[in-house]
Amino acid sequence: MRSVEAMLNNAKIIVFVATTDAAKSRAFYEWVLGLAPTSEDEFSIVLDANGVELRIQKVQTLAPQPHTQLGWSVISLEEVVRALRAKGVVFESYPFMQQSALGIWTAPSGAKVAWFKDPDGNLLSLTQPTTHR
């Protein structure tokens, strides 16, 4: 019998976020972020995020958390930030961090990170690692 670790290591991961306004959330993830919808029912909206299943759970109430809920690793952070800004996305600015005019922070490792929120206030991030995989 295989170990649980072996079984889960080879299983596809599913990512979850929540929304109280399914139409607004679907429009944001589909039209602003460019993710392809695969299905929707009374419980969730399912989108394809580069082969990863993103399930946006439909909930009655939501208390957004102050930490990142979902993020992407990108090749050119500045290019993606500019493209999303052109679509109306507002990037977060934190007074305790030194960020560029675009809202990009450079970590001690050299990785670059920018944060923004979805319509429900879920904190999302974009990261340009020092070496992209």
C-alpha positions in Angstrom: 0.0 0.0 0.0 1.3 3.5 -0.9 1.8 6.1 1.8 -0.5 9.1 2.1 2.4 11.3 1.2 3.0 9.4 -2.0 -0.6 9.6 -2.9 -1.0 13.3 -2.3 2.4 14.2 -3.8 1.1 12.8 -7.1 -2.4 14.3 -6.8 -3.5 17.6 -8.5 -4.0 20.4 -6.1 -7.3 22.4 -6.1 -7.2 26.1 -5.0 -10.1 27.8 -3.2 -11.2 31.4 -2.6 -14.7 32.6 -1.6 -17.1 35.1 -2.8 -20.4 36.7 -1.7 -21.1 38.1 -5.2 -20.6 35.4 -7.8 -21.3 37.5 -10.8 -18.8 40.2 -9.8 -16.2 37.6 -8.8 -16.6 35.6 -12.0 -16.2 38.8 -14.1 -13.1 39.7 -12.3 -11.3 36.3 -12.5 -12.5 35.7 -16.1 -12.3 39.1 -17.8 -9.7 40.9 -15.7 -7.4 38.1 -14.8 -8.1 36.0 -17.9 -8.9 32.7 -16.3 -11.0 30.3 -18.3 -14.3 29.1 -16.7 -14.9 25.4 -16.8 -18.2 25.2 -14.8 -20.5 26.9 -12.4 -23.3 25.6 -10.1 -25.0 26.8 -7.0 -22.0 26.1 -4.9 -19.0 27.4 -6.9 -17.5 28.8 -10.0 -14.7 26.7 -11.4 -11.9 28.2 -13.5 -8.8 26.8 -15.1 -5.6 28.6 -13.8 -3.0 27.1 -16.1 -4.0 23.5 -15.3 -4.8 24.2 -11.7 -8.5 24.1 -10.7 -9.6 27.3 -9.0 -12.9 27.0 -7.2 -14.5 30.2 -6.1 -16.9 29.1 -3.4 -20.2 30.9 -3.2 -20.8 31.9 0.5 -23.3 34.1 2.4 -20.7 35.9 4.5 -17.0 36.5 4.1 -14.4 38.1 6.3 -11.3 38.7 4.1 -8.0 37.8 5.7 -5.1 40.2 5.8 -2.7 37.6 4.3 -2.4 36.4 0.7 -5.0 33.9 -0.3 -3.9 33.2 -3.8 -0.8 34.1 -5.9 0.9 33.7 -9.3 4.5 33.3 -10.2 5.2 35.5 -13.3 8.1 36.1 -15.6 7.8 39.9 -15.8 6.1 41.4 -12.8 6.2 44.9 -14.0 4.6 44.0 -17.3 1.8 42.1 -15.6 1.2 44.9 -13.0 1.0 47.5 -15.8 -1.5 45.3 -17.8 -3.7 44.8 -14.7 -3.5 48.5 -13.8 -4.8 49.2 -17.3 -7.8 47.0 -16.5 -8.5 49.0 -13.4 -6.8 46.8 -10.8 -5.5 48.8 -7.8 -2.3 47.5 -6.2 -1.8 47.6 -2.4 0.6 50.0 -0.9 2.1 49.2 2.5 3.7 52.0 4.5 6.1 49.6 6.3 7.5 48.3 3.0 9.6 50.1 0.4 7.6 49.6 -2.8 8.1 51.1 -6.3 5.6 53.6 -7.8 3.9 50.5 -9.3 3.5 48.9 -5.8 6.3 46.3 -6.3 8.3 45.3 -3.3 11.7 43.7 -3.7 12.3 41.0 -1.0 15.8 40.4 0.5 16.1 37.4 -1.8 15.7 39.6 -4.8 12.2 38.3 -5.6 9.7 41.0 -6.5 6.1 41.0 -5.2 2.9 43.0 -5.7 -0.4 42.6 -4.0 -4.0 43.4 -5.1 -7.5 42.4 -4.0 -10.4 40.7 -5.7 -13.9 42.2 -5.5 -14.5 40.4 -2.1 -11.3 41.7 -0.6 -9.3 38.5 -0.9 -5.6 39.4 -1.0 -3.9 38.1 -4.2 -0.3 38.4 -5.1 2.1 38.3 -8.1 5.7 37.2 -7.6 8.6 37.4 -9.9 11.1 35.0 -8.4 14.9 35.5 -8.7 14.8 32.6 -11.1 11.6 31.6 -12.8 10.6 27.9 -12.9 
